[in-house]
């Protein structure tokens, strides 16, 4: 396993996540999925719970996913480079998946109940997902810091 293959795989997953979110948005914007469909089928109390769930999901997932990745990589000090590559790939996928889940939930809440707060939460999730783009520089920093210890 070399770092080019790890980065190529992670970048493919990143692009797939972004593209999937764009497809969900396009489905609502083109009318393939009906906007506000949840608002018609739920009562006001249930809508409130859905709105709060979208906010709490973002508040919980975004910092957790970012911190989980950095903690795991900092604990990897002392491992060989192959183990660090595997751990970097695994934790990067976990981080992207968690952020993608938060993004998709907020997209569906925004379009499903027409709640503007979910749009802002989706923007935060998207920003965190973009921040998590796997770069060679970051991977090299983890590999180099391992070699110096």
N, C-alpha and C positions, 0 to 999 in steps of 0.2 A: 504494500500500500504506500503510494507516494502522495505528496501534498497536492500535486496537480489534479490527480483523480479525486481526492477528497474535496478540493475546492470546486471542481467541475460538477460533482454530484450535488454539493450544497447550493451552488448557484442555480442549477436546474430546479431544485426544490424551491428556492426563493422565487424564481421567475414564475413557476407554476402557482405558487401561492398568490402572487400579485395578479396573475392572469385570471385565476379563479375568482378573486374578489371583483375584478373588472367585469367578468361574465355575469356575476350576480347582480351588479349594478345595472349592466346593460339589459338584463332580463326584466328588471323593474321599469327601467326608463323606456323601453320599447313597448311595454304593455304585455309582454309574454306572461309575466307575473303581475297580479293586480296589486296596486298600491293601496294601503289601508285595509287590507283584507282582514287582518287580525282585529282591527278596531270594530268591524261589523260583527264579529263572532264572539267577542269578549265583553264582559260588563266593565264598568269603570274601575272597580277594585282590582280586577285581574289585569287590566291595562296598566294600572299603577304598579302592580307587582312586576310586570314585564319591564317597565321603564326602570324601576329600581334595580332589577336584576342586571340590566345592561350596564348600568353605572357601576355596580358592585363588581361585576365581572371584570370590567376594565381596571378598576382600582386594585383588584386582587391580582389579576394575571400579569399585567404589564411589569410592575416592579418585581414580582416573583420570578418571572421568566428571565429578566435581565440579571437579577442577583444570583439566581440559581446557576446560570452559566458562568459568571465570574468566580463564584465560590468553587465550583467544581474544577475549573481550570487552575485556580490557585492551589487547590489541594493536590493537583497532579504533579507538583514539583517533585523531582526525583525519579520520575518514570522515564523509560526510554522513549525515543522519538516516535517509534511505531505505536506505542500505547497512547502517547499524547495525540497523535493523529486520529486514532480511533475514538478517543474521548472527545476530541474537538468536533469530530463529525457527528457523534451521537448527541452531544449537548447542543450543538448548533441546530440539529433537526428538532430536538425537543423545544428549543426556544422559538424557532420559526413556527412550529405547530401550535404552541400556546398562543402566540401573538396572532396567528391566522384565525384561530378559533374566536378570539376576542373580536377581531375585525369582522368576521362573518356574522357573529351574533349581533353586533351593533348595526351592520348593514340591514339585516333582516328586521330588526326592531325599528330602525329608522323608517324603512319603507312599509313595514307591516302595521305600525300604529301611528305613523306620522309624528314621531317624537324627535324634536330637534336635538335634544341632549345626546341621543344615540349617535347623531352625526358627529358631534364633537368628540365623543368617545371613540368613534371609528377613526377619526383623524389622529387621535393620540395613538391608537393601536397601529395605524399605518406608519406613523412616524417612528415608533419603536421597531416595527418590522424593517423599515428602511435602514434604521440604525444598525440592525442586526445583519446587514448584508455581509456575507463571508468574504473577507479580503485576504490576500496573501500577506500583507503587512502584519495584520493581527496574528495570523497563524505563525509567522516567523518570529514575532515577539514572544509567543508562548514557547516555541521551540528553542529560541536563543536564551530565554531566561532559564530554561531547564538545563541547558548546557553550562551555564555559568554557576549553577548551584552545586 
